[in-house]
Amino acid sequence: MIIDIFVRGLIFMIFISGSTVISYYATRLLAFLIPSTFISDIFLWSGTVLFSALLLMGVTYYYVYRGFGTQADIIRRVPEPGNRVAITFDDGPSEKYTPRILDILKEKNAKATFFMVGMQVEKNPELVRRIVEEGHDAGNHTYGHITVPNSPPPRLAAQIMRTNLAILQHSGVYPQFLRPPRGLYDMRMRRLAGLFGQNLILWSLSSQDWHPRATPAGIARRVLEKASAGDIILFHDSGSLLGKEGANRQPTVDALGPVIDGLRAKGLEIAGLEETIIPKVV
């Protein structure tokens, strides 16, 4: 465990140092164009910090949406989609918002996949049963909405196993799908997904309903402008930007009906992940 933490810390420091060095020299080249030495110095250091932050954000975005190297075991889009898209919800179930989402899905005759946090499963077992009974798919989103790369191996394995057992206990269904919180995964999680017979699922289109200033119109506009066949679309029925719960998901609830209608108007069929011919892990 100590060696694992040391190695992870070393990799993190190398990554931060590398981005800082790259940003420093890029900013230094631009600073030569500024005639004032005082302003040039301010630009050099403030620009280094800004460019470093942008570089880290860019790499993280690419990592979540594209990954690095061969990743046949990570699913970001529906294989052989036809005209189908998959709607997914993270961080629930929530006593306040999930029932409303289920009501809308039932009214619209649409199926979705719910990536559930184990703690929330144990708080709301009746919602887990309802999700499965109404034909939706159950997914594992870890027990405590942890940051996967920072978690020691025993804790990571326990988080996944405990949530699998909680979902199985309260729904009678073993979750076929696993999604890391915030889309942050590592090789250990990829190996555990295979070991537990689960597909590791990310997404290709985020509704960005996690944003504190998200509005129903903004959520619907973003999804409908960008959605195309094969997309796995990310929504949230609980959670918060950094925590396990507490955010207002009413904009998601209000946007869901128009999103479903709009997707169908574009000729897209909404399906659960189990309906989309995702190859099973063997």
DAHUZI-V357549 format. One line per field, one symbol per residue. phi: phi as a letter, one per 20 degrees, with the letter a starting at -180 (. if undefined). burial: I if it has 16 or more other C-alpha atoms within 10 Angstrom, else O. Layout:
phi = ???
burial = ???
This chain:
phi = .ffffffffffffffffffffgffffffffffeefeffffffffefffffffffffffffgfffecmcmfcfedddcfflfmdecdeccdnefdfedfgffffffffelcdbcdedegfffffcffffffgffeneedcecmfclfegfeeggffffffffffgfffffecmcefecccfgmmecbffffffgffemceeddbdbeflfffgdfcgfffffffffdfbgnfddeccdambgdeeaofedfgfgfefggfffffffeneeecfffeelffffd
burial = OOOOOOOOOOOOOOOOOOIIOOIIOOIIOOIOOOOOOOOIOOIIIOIIIOIIIOIOOOOOOOOIIIOOOOOOIIIIIIOOIOIIIIIIIIIIIIOOIIIIIIOIIOOOOIIIIIIIIIIIIIOIIOIIIOIIOOOIIIIIIIIIIIIIIOOOIOOIIOIIIIIIIIIIIIIOIIIIIIIIIIIIIOOOIIOIIOOIIIIIIIIIIIIIIIOOOIIIOIIIIIIIOOIIIIIIIIIIIIIIOOOIIOIIIIIIIIIIIIIIOIIOOOOIIIIIIIOIOOOOOO
